Amino acid sequence: MQPLFLDNHLLAIDKPGGLLTQPSGTDDDSLERQAKLFIKETFVKPGEVFLEAVHRIDKPACGIVLFARTSKALSRLNDAMRRNLCRKTYRAILLGTPPTRQGTLEDWLVHDDFHAAVVSSGTRGARLCRLDYAVQKTLPDGRCLVEIDLQTGRYHQIRAQFAHRGCPIVGDVKYGAPKAYPNGAIALQHYRLTTPHPTKTETVAFESRIDLEAIFT
């Protein structure tokens, strides 16, 4: 395991697609389990290791997951998330192209049974979701690479919003892609994360090392 960042309070790691962020109560492996083992072995820690994910990304997605190594860091990072002080940037490879090269997608979403759907604004339980995107590159077979800045963090938001416009994420058969990839991975990556450091008066930024194009094109 090669961390993207490691100090006394934080651990940032790239999660591969198809791996859970946290244990689910099953025998399936998780990034959290692997990370705790890494900390335990690296620092020769006896007993239990404190390590809590500050956020999660979908099992099929890849990219940055940030862990807090102390309860103080966890509390302060959770507060920063609630106050929208953290900026998350994603990348995705789409089947097809969005309506314009860059723009804002704004929809109302509901979700149930591990699936999100775009609905009209008056639908009971619907929540507003918004993201900004920009096409970075046109790829073979009508695909494109987009960069996405989330303005809200709704369940399966990126996946549902682009699928609703006829350009699902590569590999995302749940939202209309025709072909699955090994381990159920999809071409969605938490690419960049900027956040206040929990104990220092500075901002830290992490960038994923995973080559999304190499995996899905």
C-alpha positions as CSV (number, residue, x, y, z in Angstrom):
1,M,0.0,0.0,0.0
2,Q,1.4,3.4,-1.0
3,P,-0.5,6.2,0.7
4,L,-1.2,9.5,-1.1
5,F,-0.7,11.2,2.2
6,L,0.2,10.2,5.7
7,D,0.8,12.1,8.9
8,N,-0.2,11.7,12.6
9,H,-3.8,12.7,11.9
10,L,-4.6,11.8,8.3
11,L,-4.2,8.9,5.8
12,A,-5.3,9.3,2.2
13,I,-5.3,6.2,0.0
14,D,-6.5,5.3,-3.5
15,K,-9.3,2.7,-3.5
16,P,-9.5,0.4,-6.5
17,G,-12.9,-0.1,-8.2
18,G,-14.8,-3.1,-6.8
19,L,-13.5,-2.8,-3.2
20,L,-15.7,-1.6,-0.3
21,T,-14.7,1.5,1.5
22,Q,-15.8,0.1,4.9
23,P,-16.7,-3.3,6.2
24,S,-20.3,-4.3,5.4
25,G,-20.9,-7.1,7.9
26,T,-20.0,-9.7,5.3
27,D,-16.8,-11.5,4.4
28,D,-16.0,-9.0,1.7
29,D,-12.7,-7.2,2.0
30,S,-12.6,-3.4,2.5
31,L,-10.1,-0.6,2.1
32,E,-10.6,0.2,5.8
33,R,-9.4,-3.3,6.8
34,Q,-6.4,-3.0,4.6
35,A,-5.6,0.4,5.8
36,K,-5.8,-0.6,9.5
37,L,-3.4,-3.5,8.8
38,F,-1.0,-1.1,7.0
39,I,-1.0,1.3,10.0
40,K,-0.6,-1.5,12.5
41,E,2.4,-3.0,10.6
42,T,4.0,0.3,9.6
43,F,4.0,1.7,13.2
44,V,4.2,-1.6,15.0
45,K,1.0,-0.8,16.9
46,P,-0.3,-3.2,19.5
47,G,-4.0,-3.7,19.9
48,E,-6.7,-2.0,17.9
49,V,-5.9,0.8,15.4
50,F,-8.1,3.9,15.3
51,L,-9.0,4.7,11.7
52,E,-12.2,6.1,10.5
53,A,-13.2,7.0,6.9
54,V,-14.2,10.7,6.7
55,H,-16.2,10.0,3.6
56,R,-17.1,7.0,1.4
57,I,-17.1,6.4,-2.4
58,D,-19.3,3.8,-4.1
59,K,-17.9,0.3,-4.2
60,P,-17.7,0.3,-8.1
61,A,-15.8,3.6,-8.1
62,C,-12.1,4.2,-7.6
63,G,-10.0,7.0,-6.2
64,I,-9.3,9.0,-3.0
65,V,-10.6,7.9,0.4
66,L,-9.5,10.0,3.4
67,F,-9.2,8.4,6.8
68,A,-8.8,10.2,10.2
69,R,-6.2,8.6,12.5
70,T,-7.4,10.4,15.6
71,S,-10.8,11.2,17.1
72,K,-9.9,14.9,17.0
73,A,-9.1,14.8,13.3
74,L,-12.4,12.9,12.6
75,S,-14.5,15.5,14.5
76,R,-12.9,18.4,12.8
77,L,-13.0,16.9,9.3
78,N,-16.6,15.9,9.7
79,D,-17.3,19.5,10.6
80,A,-15.4,20.8,7.6
81,M,-17.5,18.5,5.4
82,R,-20.8,19.8,6.9
83,R,-19.6,23.4,6.3
84,N,-18.8,22.7,2.7
85,L,-15.1,23.5,3.2
86,C,-14.0,20.4,1.3
87,R,-13.9,20.4,-2.5
88,K,-14.3,17.0,-4.3
89,T,-13.4,16.6,-7.9
90,Y,-14.3,13.5,-9.9
91,R,-13.4,12.1,-13.3
92,A,-15.6,9.8,-15.3
93,I,-15.5,8.2,-18.7
94,L,-18.9,8.4,-20.4
95,L,-20.6,6.5,-23.2
96,G,-21.5,9.4,-25.5
97,T,-21.2,13.1,-24.7
98,P,-23.1,15.6,-22.5
99,P,-25.3,18.3,-24.1
100,T,-22.5,20.8,-24.1
101,R,-18.7,20.7,-23.5
102,Q,-19.2,22.2,-20.1
103,G,-22.1,23.2,-17.9
104,T,-24.1,22.5,-14.8
105,L,-26.5,19.6,-14.3
106,E,-29.3,20.3,-11.9
107,D,-31.9,17.6,-11.1
108,W,-34.2,16.3,-8.4
109,L,-33.3,12.8,-7.2
110,V,-35.0,10.0,-5.2
111,H,-33.4,6.7,-4.3
112,D,-34.6,3.4,-3.1
113,D,-33.2,-0.2,-3.3
114,F,-29.7,0.9,-4.0
115,H,-30.7,2.9,-7.1
116,A,-31.2,6.7,-7.7
117,A,-33.6,8.2,-10.3
118,V,-34.2,11.7,-11.7
119,V,-37.8,12.8,-11.1
120,S,-39.9,16.0,-11.2
121,S,-39.4,18.6,-8.5
122,G,-42.7,17.9,-6.9
123,T,-42.0,14.2,-6.3
124,R,-42.3,13.2,-2.6
125,G,-38.9,12.7,-1.1
126,A,-37.0,14.3,-4.0
127,R,-33.8,16.2,-3.2
128,L,-32.1,18.8,-5.4
129,C,-28.7,17.8,-6.8
130,R,-26.2,19.9,-8.7
131,L,-22.8,19.4,-10.3
132,D,-20.5,21.2,-12.7
133,Y,-18.7,19.4,-15.4
134,A,-16.3,20.0,-18.3
135,V,-15.3,17.6,-21.1
136,Q,-11.5,17.1,-20.9
137,K,-11.0,14.8,-23.8
138,T,-12.9,13.0,-26.6
139,L,-12.0,9.3,-26.7
140,P,-12.5,6.5,-29.2
141,D,-16.0,5.0,-29.9
142,G,-17.8,8.1,-28.9
143,R,-16.7,8.1,-25.3
144,C,-15.4,11.2,-23.4
145,L,-13.5,12.0,-20.3
146,V,-15.2,14.5,-18.0
147,E,-14.1,16.3,-14.9
148,I,-16.9,16.9,-12.3
149,D,-17.1,19.3,-9.3
150,L,-19.9,18.3,-7.0
151,Q,-22.0,21.0,-5.5
152,T,-24.2,18.5,-3.6
153,G,-23.4,15.0,-2.5
154,R,-26.5,12.9,-3.2
155,Y,-26.7,9.1,-3.4
156,H,-25.4,8.0,-6.9
157,Q,-25.8,11.5,-8.1
158,I,-23.1,11.5,-10.8
159,R,-24.2,8.1,-12.1
160,A,-27.9,9.0,-12.3
161,Q,-27.5,12.5,-13.7
162,F,-25.3,11.6,-16.7
163,A,-27.4,8.4,-17.4
164,H,-30.5,10.5,-17.4
165,R,-28.9,12.5,-20.3
166,G,-28.2,9.3,-22.3
167,C,-24.5,9.1,-21.5
168,P,-24.0,6.6,-18.7
169,I,-20.6,5.9,-17.1
170,V,-18.6,3.1,-18.8
171,G,-19.2,-0.2,-17.0
172,D,-22.2,1.1,-15.0
173,V,-24.7,-1.5,-16.0
174,K,-27.0,-0.4,-13.2
175,Y,-27.5,2.9,-15.0
176,G,-27.6,1.7,-18.6
177,A,-24.1,0.8,-19.7
178,P,-24.2,-2.3,-21.9
179,K,-20.9,-3.9,-20.6
180,A,-19.7,-4.8,-17.1
181,Y,-16.1,-4.8,-16.1
182,P,-14.2,-7.1,-13.7
183,N,-15.3,-6.8,-10.0
184,G,-18.1,-4.6,-11.1
185,A,-15.8,-1.6,-11.4
186,I,-17.1,1.5,-13.2
187,A,-15.1,4.4,-14.8
188,L,-15.8,6.9,-12.0
189,Q,-12.9,8.2,-10.0
190,H,-12.7,10.5,-7.0
191,Y,-9.8,12.4,-8.5
192,R,-8.9,15.3,-6.3
193,L,-9.8,16.3,-2.7
194,T,-9.0,19.6,-1.0
195,T,-9.7,20.0,2.7
196,P,-8.5,22.0,5.7
197,H,-6.0,20.1,7.8
198,P,-7.6,19.2,11.1
199,T,-4.7,20.4,13.3
200,K,-2.8,22.9,11.2
201,T,-3.8,26.3,9.7
202,E,-3.3,25.1,6.2
203,T,-5.2,23.4,3.4
204,V,-4.1,20.0,2.1
205,A,-4.8,18.6,-1.4
206,F,-4.7,15.0,-2.6
207,E,-4.8,13.7,-6.2
208,S,-5.5,10.1,-7.3
209,R,-2.7,8.2,-9.0
210,I,-5.1,5.8,-10.8
211,D,-5.0,6.0,-14.6
212,L,-8.7,5.8,-15.4
213,E,-8.1,5.7,-19.2
214,A,-5.7,2.8,-19.0
215,I,-8.3,0.7,-17.2
216,F,-11.4,1.5,-19.2
217,T,-10.2,2.4,-22.8
